[in-house]
Every structure is written in structure tokens, then in C-alpha cells.
Amino acid sequence: MARRTSILALQEMREINMTPLIDLTFLLLITFIITFPLLEQGIYVNLPRGKADDLDQRQMRTITLDIEGQLFLDRQPVTRDALAAEMTEMGRADPETIVMVRADEKIAYGKLVEILNILREAKIARMALVTSPDGK
């Protein structure tokens, strides 16, 4: 009985064509480079300017208060009551978690103080107000 495939045909395809894999890799890299900054700053807030030190970002939560007074916890819309409950639970579970507060510079001062009072009542010891780098 004769062999149906030749050995030469099998030996010719020893190498994998890398060009499509490299193209796919570069396409994914460019996609991540473009979308990552959008994920980081998903909610537009016009931050006030100021100087500050960098913080350790391992255990961090972000509260955002936009110009319309909408409240977000880690880019998810949340009510004040739900925020208070979440912060109280977090204060009991891990008091070392840093809470970053991002608020629009034109927001009423009283609304920001309400958020800070929620954090104080939840026994959150580590909090910071996020600002834009000082342009001076």
C-alpha cells in the first residue's frame, strides 16, 4: 500500500508565519495605549490645581463628585446612603484603605464637606483630595 502524502510536503511547513501574530500584537498594544487613559479618567471632573505628594495605590478607592452633583464610587454611580454604607463597611474591614476624593473645582463647598463627613463617620483615617498638577 502506497503512502498518500509525501514526506516533502510535511517538511516544507516547519515554520510558523509570524507576520499575522506580530500584526495582532501591535494592534492590541495600540488599542490598550489608546483606551487606558480613558479608563483612568472615565468621569470628567475639572480638578482644582495644587501641589501634592504621590500616594501608594495598592489599596485605594475613588469617590468622584462631578459638576452636576452626581456621586460615583470607583466610576460607578452611587447614592449618598449607599456610599455611607459602603464606607462604613470598608472602615470596619480595612481601615488602611486610602480614599481619594475627586471633586470639580466649581462644586459647592458644602457638597464636598458632606462627602468628607461621610468618610469621617465611617472612621476612614486615610483620605486625600485629588488635584491637578500646579501649572505655575
Long-range contacts (C-beta under 8 A, 24 or more apart in sequence): 42-75, 43-72, 43-75, 43-102, 45-102, 45-103, 45-104, 46-104, 46-105, 46-106, 47-102, 47-103, 47-104, 47-105, 47-130, 47-131, 47-132, 48-105, 48-131, 48-132, 49-131, 49-132, 49-133, 49-134, 49-135, 50-131, 50-132, 50-134, 51-131, 51-133, 51-134, 52-128, 52-131, 55-98, 55-100, 55-128, 56-98, 57-98, 59-94, 59-96, 59-97, 59-98, 60-97, 60-98, 60-99, 60-100, 61-90, 61-97, 61-98, 61-99, 61-100, 62-99, 62-100, 62-101, 62-102, 62-130, 63-99, 63-100, 63-101, 63-102, 63-115, 64-102, 64-103, 65-101, 65-102, 65-103, 65-104, 65-107, 65-111, 65-112, 65-115, 66-104, 66-107, 67-104, 67-106, 67-107, 69-107, 69-111, 71-115, 80-114, 80-118, 83-115, 83-118, 84-118, 84-121, 84-122, 87-118, 87-119, 87-122, 87-124, 88-121, 88-122, 88-123, 90-122, 90-124, 91-122, 91-123, 91-124, 92-123, 95-123, 95-124, 95-125, 95-126, 96-125, 96-126, 97-124, 97-126, 98-126, 98-127, 98-128, 99-124, 99-126, 99-127, 99-128, 100-127, 100-128, 100-130, 101-127, 101-128, 101-129, 101-130, 102-130, 103-129
